[in-house]
Amino acid sequence: MQKVVNIIAIASGVVSIAVVGSGLYVYLQRDKLVDNVKSQVMQAVSGSLPGLVDTKLPATTGGVLPGAAAGKGAGSAGLGIPR
């Protein structure tokens, strides 16, 4: 019976060391792992959207409200609240 308990105790120690070692490895390599995942995601996204981002975004935008000209002062466009 003592041999069985000793084997279980050794196995438990080995598992604990493996868990701590794996956690330490991930903690120390987290920047590399995150950069690797980011690059894989960017490759997958750029492969599924070829040139879409570059061609569909406008170079400049207009005013905040429809019909409002860009560059006018702060009181020139609004909701038309009576005074």
C-alpha distances in whole Angstrom, upper triangle without the diagonal:
4,5,5,7,9,10,11,13,15,16,17,19,20,21,23,25,26,27,29,30,32,33,35,36,38,39,41,42,43,47,47,45,47,50,49,48,52,53,52,53,56,57,56,58,61,61,61,64,66,69,69,68,71,74,73,73,76,78,79,79,82,82,79,81,83,86,86,87,85,86,88,88,85,88,89,87,85,85,88,88,91,93
4,5,5,6,9,10,10,12,14,15,16,18,20,21,23,24,26,27,28,30,32,33,34,36,37,39,40,42,45,45,43,46,49,48,47,51,52,51,52,56,56,55,58,60,60,61,63,66,68,68,67,70,73,72,72,76,77,78,78,81,81,79,81,82,86,85,86,84,85,87,87,84,87,88,86,84,84,88,87,91,92
4,5,5,6,9,10,11,12,14,15,16,18,20,21,23,24,26,27,28,30,31,33,35,36,37,39,40,44,43,42,44,47,46,45,49,50,49,50,54,54,53,56,58,58,59,62,64,66,66,66,68,71,71,71,74,75,77,77,80,80,78,80,81,85,84,86,83,84,86,86,84,86,88,85,84,84,87,87,91,92
4,5,5,6,9,10,11,12,14,15,17,18,20,21,23,24,26,27,29,30,31,33,35,36,37,39,42,42,40,42,45,44,43,47,48,47,48,51,52,51,53,56,56,56,59,61,64,64,63,66,69,68,68,72,73,74,74,77,78,75,77,79,82,82,83,81,82,84,84,81,84,85,83,81,81,85,84,88,89
4,5,5,6,9,10,10,12,14,15,16,18,20,21,22,24,26,27,28,30,32,33,34,36,37,41,41,39,41,44,43,42,46,48,46,47,51,51,50,53,56,55,56,59,61,63,63,62,65,68,67,67,71,72,73,73,76,76,73,76,77,81,80,81,79,80,82,82,79,82,83,81,79,79,83,82,86,87
4,5,5,6,9,10,11,12,14,15,16,18,20,21,22,24,26,27,28,30,31,33,34,36,39,39,37,40,43,42,42,45,47,45,47,50,50,50,52,55,55,55,58,60,63,63,62,65,67,67,67,70,71,73,73,76,76,74,76,77,81,80,81,79,80,82,82,79,82,84,81,80,80,83,83,86,87
4,5,5,6,8,10,11,12,14,15,16,18,20,21,22,24,26,27,29,30,31,33,34,38,37,35,38,41,39,39,43,44,43,44,48,48,47,50,52,52,53,55,57,60,60,60,62,65,65,65,68,69,71,71,74,74,72,74,76,79,79,80,77,78,81,80,78,81,82,80,78,78,82,82,85,87
4,5,5,6,9,10,10,12,14,15,16,18,20,21,22,24,26,27,28,30,31,32,36,36,34,36,39,38,37,41,43,41,42,46,46,45,48,50,50,51,54,56,58,58,58,60,63,63,62,66,67,68,68,71,72,69,71,73,76,76,77,75,76,78,78,75,78,79,77,75,75,79,78,82,83
4,5,5,6,9,10,10,12,14,15,17,18,20,21,22,24,26,27,28,30,31,35,35,33,36,39,38,37,41,42,41,42,46,46,46,48,51,51,51,54,56,59,59,58,60,63,63,62,66,67,68,68,71,71,69,71,73,76,75,76,74,75,77,77,74,77,79,76,75,75,78,78,81,83
4,5,5,6,9,10,11,12,14,15,16,18,20,21,22,24,26,27,28,30,33,33,32,34,37,36,36,39,41,40,41,44,45,44,47,49,49,50,53,55,57,57,56,59,62,62,61,65,65,67,67,70,71,68,71,72,76,75,76,74,75,77,77,74,77,79,76,75,75,79,78,82,83
4,5,5,6,9,10,11,12,14,15,16,18,20,21,23,24,26,27,28,32,31,29,32,35,33,33,37,38,37,38,42,42,41,44,46,46,47,50,52,54,54,54,56,59,59,59,62,63,65,65,68,68,66,68,70,73,73,74,71,72,75,74,72,75,76,74,73,73,76,76,80,81
4,5,5,6,9,10,11,12,14,15,17,18,20,21,22,24,26,27,30,30,28,31,34,33,32,36,37,36,37,41,41,41,43,46,46,46,49,51,54,54,53,55,58,58,57,61,62,63,63,66,66,64,66,68,71,71,72,69,70,72,72,70,72,74,72,70,70,74,73,77,78
4,5,5,6,9,10,11,12,14,15,16,18,20,21,22,24,25,29,29,27,30,33,32,32,35,37,36,37,41,41,41,43,46,46,47,49,51,54,54,53,55,58,58,57,60,61,63,63,66,66,64,66,68,71,71,72,69,70,72,72,70,72,74,72,70,70,74,74,77,78
4,5,5,6,9,10,10,12,14,15,16,18,20,21,22,24,27,27,25,28,31,30,30,33,35,34,35,38,39,38,41,43,43,44,47,49,51,52,50,53,56,56,55,59,59,61,62,65,65,63,65,67,70,70,70,68,69,71,71,69,72,73,71,70,70,74,74,77,78
4,5,5,6,9,10,10,12,14,15,17,18,20,21,22,26,25,23,26,29,28,27,31,32,31,33,36,36,36,38,41,41,42,44,46,49,49,48,50,53,53,53,56,57,59,59,62,62,60,62,64,67,67,68,65,66,68,68,66,69,70,68,67,67,71,70,74,75
4,5,5,6,8,10,11,12,14,16,16,18,20,21,25,25,23,25,28,28,27,31,32,32,33,36,37,37,39,41,42,42,45,47,49,49,48,50,53,53,52,55,56,58,58,61,61,59,61,63,66,66,66,64,65,67,67,65,67,69,67,65,65,69,69,72,74
4,5,5,6,8,10,10,12,14,15,16,18,20,23,23,22,24,27,26,27,30,31,31,32,35,36,36,38,41,41,42,44,46,48,49,47,50,53,53,52,55,56,57,58,61,61,59,62,64,67,66,67,64,65,67,67,65,68,69,67,66,66,70,70,73,74
4,6,5,6,8,10,10,12,14,15,16,18,21,21,19,22,25,24,24,27,29,28,29,32,33,33,35,37,38,39,41,43,45,46,45,47,50,50,49,53,53,55,56,59,59,57,60,61,65,64,65,62,63,65,65,63,66,68,65,64,65,68,68,72,73
4,5,5,6,9,10,11,12,14,15,16,20,20,18,20,23,23,22,25,27,27,28,31,32,31,34,36,37,37,40,42,44,44,43,45,48,48,47,50,51,53,53,56,56,54,57,59,62,61,62,59,60,63,62,60,63,65,62,61,61,65,65,69,70
4,6,5,6,9,10,10,12,14,15,19,19,18,20,23,23,23,26,28,27,29,31,33,33,35,37,38,39,41,43,45,45,43,45,49,48,48,51,51,53,53,56,56,54,57,59,62,61,62,59,60,62,62,60,63,64,62,61,61,65,65,68,69
4,5,5,6,9,10,11,12,14,17,17,16,19,21,21,22,24,26,26,27,30,31,31,33,36,36,38,40,41,43,44,42,44,48,48,47,50,50,52,53,56,56,54,57,59,62,61,62,59,60,62,62,60,63,65,62,62,62,66,66,70,71
4,5,5,6,9,10,11,12,15,15,13,16,19,18,18,21,23,22,24,27,28,28,30,32,33,34,36,38,40,40,39,41,44,44,44,47,48,49,50,53,54,52,54,56,59,58,59,56,57,60,60,58,61,62,60,59,60,63,63,67,68
4,5,5,6,9,10,10,14,15,13,15,18,18,18,21,23,23,24,26,28,28,30,32,33,34,36,38,40,40,38,40,44,43,42,46,46,48,48,51,51,49,52,54,57,56,57,54,55,57,57,55,58,59,57,56,57,61,61,64,65
4,5,5,6,8,10,13,14,13,15,18,18,19,21,23,24,25,27,29,29,31,33,34,35,37,39,40,41,39,41,44,44,43,46,46,48,48,52,52,50,53,55,58,57,57,54,55,57,57,56,59,60,58,57,58,62,62,65,66
4,5,5,6,8,11,11,11,13,16,15,16,19,20,21,22,25,26,27,29,30,31,33,35,36,38,39,37,39,42,42,41,44,45,46,47,50,51,50,53,54,57,56,56,54,54,57,57,55,59,60,58,57,58,62,62,66,67
4,6,5,6,9,9,8,10,13,13,13,16,18,18,19,22,23,24,26,28,29,30,32,33,35,35,34,36,39,39,38,41,42,43,44,47,48,46,49,51,54,53,53,50,51,54,54,52,55,56,54,54,54,58,58,62,63
4,6,5,9,10,10,11,14,15,15,17,19,20,21,23,25,26,27,29,31,32,33,35,36,37,34,36,40,40,38,41,42,43,44,47,47,45,48,50,53,52,52,49,50,52,52,51,54,55,53,52,53,57,57,61,62
4,6,8,9,10,12,13,14,16,18,19,20,22,24,25,26,28,29,31,33,34,35,36,37,35,37,40,40,39,42,42,43,44,47,48,47,50,52,54,53,53,50,51,53,53,52,55,56,54,54,55,59,59,63,63
4,6,5,6,9,10,11,12,14,16,17,18,20,21,23,24,26,27,29,30,32,33,34,32,33,37,37,36,39,39,41,42,45,46,45,48,50,52,51,51,48,49,52,52,51,54,55,53,53,54,58,58,62,63
4,5,5,6,8,10,10,12,14,15,16,18,20,21,22,24,26,27,28,30,31,32,29,31,35,35,34,37,37,38,39,42,43,42,45,46,49,48,48,45,46,49,49,47,51,52,50,49,50,54,54,58,59
4,5,5,6,9,10,11,12,14,15,16,18,20,21,22,24,26,27,28,29,30,27,29,32,33,31,34,34,36,37,40,41,40,43,44,47,46,46,43,43,46,46,45,48,49,48,47,49,52,53,57,58
4,6,5,6,9,10,11,12,14,15,17,18,20,21,22,25,26,27,28,29,27,28,32,32,31,34,34,36,38,41,42,41,44,46,48,47,47,44,45,48,49,47,51,52,50,50,51,55,55,59,60
4,6,5,6,9,10,11,12,14,16,17,18,20,21,23,24,26,27,28,26,28,32,32,31,34,35,37,38,41,42,41,44,45,48,47,47,45,46,48,49,48,51,52,49,49,50,54,55,58,60
4,5,5,6,9,10,11,12,14,15,16,18,20,21,22,24,25,26,24,26,29,29,28,31,32,33,34,37,39,37,40,41,44,44,44,41,42,45,45,44,47,48,46,45,46,50,51,55,56
4,5,5,6,9,10,10,12,14,15,16,18,20,21,22,23,24,22,23,27,27,26,29,30,32,33,36,38,37,40,41,44,43,43,40,41,44,44,43,47,47,45,45,46,50,51,55,56
4,5,5,6,9,10,11,12,14,15,17,19,20,21,23,24,22,24,27,28,28,31,31,34,35,38,40,39,42,43,45,45,45,42,43,46,47,46,49,50,48,48,49,52,53,57,59
4,5,5,6,9,10,11,12,14,15,17,18,20,22,22,21,23,26,26,26,30,30,32,33,37,38,37,40,40,43,43,43,41,42,45,46,45,48,48,46,45,46,50,51,55,56
4,5,5,6,9,10,10,12,14,16,16,18,19,20,18,20,23,23,23,26,27,29,30,33,35,33,36,37,40,40,40,37,38,41,42,41,44,45,42,42,43,47,48,52,53
4,5,5,6,9,10,10,12,14,15,16,18,19,17,19,22,23,23,26,26,29,30,34,36,35,38,38,41,41,40,38,39,42,44,43,46,46,44,44,45,49,50,54,56
4,5,5,6,9,10,11,13,14,16,18,19,18,20,23,23,24,27,28,31,32,35,37,36,39,39,42,42,42,40,41,44,46,45,48,48,45,45,46,50,51,55,57
4,5,5,6,8,10,11,12,14,16,16,16,18,21,21,21,25,26,28,29,33,34,33,36,36,39,39,39,37,39,42,43,42,45,45,42,42,43,47,48,52,54
4,5,5,6,8,10,10,12,13,14,13,15,18,18,18,22,23,25,26,30,32,31,34,34,37,37,37,34,36,39,41,40,43,43,40,40,42,45,47,51,52
4,6,5,6,9,10,11,13,14,14,15,18,19,20,23,25,27,29,32,35,34,36,37,39,39,39,37,39,42,44,43,46,46,43,43,44,48,50,54,55
4,6,5,6,9,10,13,14,14,16,19,19,20,24,26,28,29,33,35,34,36,36,39,39,39,37,40,42,44,43,46,46,43,43,44,47,49,53,55
4,5,5,6,9,11,11,11,13,16,16,17,20,22,25,26,29,31,30,32,32,35,35,36,34,36,39,40,40,42,42,39,39,40,44,45,49,51
4,5,5,6,8,9,9,11,13,14,15,19,20,23,25,28,31,30,32,32,35,35,35,33,35,38,40,40,42,42,39,40,41,44,46,50,52
4,6,6,9,10,12,13,15,16,18,22,23,26,28,31,34,33,35,35,37,38,38,36,38,41,43,43,46,45,42,43,43,47,49,53,55
4,6,9,9,11,14,15,15,17,21,23,26,27,30,32,32,33,33,35,36,36,35,37,40,42,42,44,43,41,41,41,45,47,51,53
4,6,6,7,10,11,11,13,17,19,22,23,26,29,28,30,29,32,33,33,31,34,37,39,39,41,40,37,38,38,42,44,48,50
4,6,8,9,10,11,14,17,19,22,23,27,30,30,32,31,33,34,33,32,34,37,40,40,42,41,39,39,40,44,46,50,52
4,6,5,6,9,11,14,15,19,20,24,27,27,29,28,30,31,30,29,31,34,37,37,40,38,36,37,38,41,44,47,49
4,6,5,6,8,12,14,17,18,21,24,25,26,25,27,28,28,27,29,32,35,35,37,36,33,34,35,38,41,44,46
4,6,6,6,10,12,15,16,19,22,22,24,24,26,26,26,24,27,30,32,32,35,34,31,32,33,36,39,42,44
4,6,6,9,10,14,16,19,22,23,25,25,26,26,26,24,26,29,32,32,35,34,31,33,34,37,40,43,45
4,6,8,10,13,15,18,21,22,24,23,24,25,24,23,26,29,31,32,34,33,31,32,33,36,39,42,44
4,6,9,12,13,16,19,19,21,20,22,23,22,21,24,27,29,30,32,30,28,29,30,33,36,39,41
4,7,9,10,13,16,17,19,18,20,20,20,18,21,24,26,26,29,28,25,26,28,31,34,37,39
4,6,7,10,14,15,17,16,17,18,17,15,18,21,23,24,26,25,23,24,26,29,32,35,37
4,7,10,14,16,18,18,19,18,16,14,16,20,22,23,26,25,23,25,27,30,33,36,37
4,7,10,12,15,15,15,15,13,10,13,16,19,20,22,21,19,21,24,26,29,32,34
4,7,9,11,11,12,11,10,8,11,14,17,17,20,18,16,18,20,23,26,29,30
4,7,8,8,9,8,7,5,9,11,14,15,17,15,13,15,17,20,23,26,27
4,6,7,7,5,5,5,8,9,11,11,13,11,9,11,14,16,19,22,24
4,7,9,7,9,8,10,11,12,11,13,12,9,10,12,15,17,21,22
4,6,5,9,9,12,12,13,12,13,11,8,8,9,12,15,18,20
4,6,9,10,14,14,16,15,15,13,10,11,11,14,17,20,22
4,6,9,12,12,15,15,15,12,9,11,12,14,17,20,22
4,6,9,8,11,11,11,9,6,9,11,13,16,19,20
4,6,7,10,11,12,9,9,12,15,16,19,21,23
4,6,9,11,13,11,10,13,16,18,21,23,24
4,7,9,12,10,11,14,17,19,21,24,24
4,7,8,6,8,11,15,16,18,20,21
4,6,6,8,11,15,15,17,19,18
4,6,7,9,12,13,14,17,16
4,6,7,10,10,11,13,13
4,7,10,10,12,14,14
4,7,8,11,13,15
4,6,8,11,13
4,6,9,12
4,6,9
4,7
4
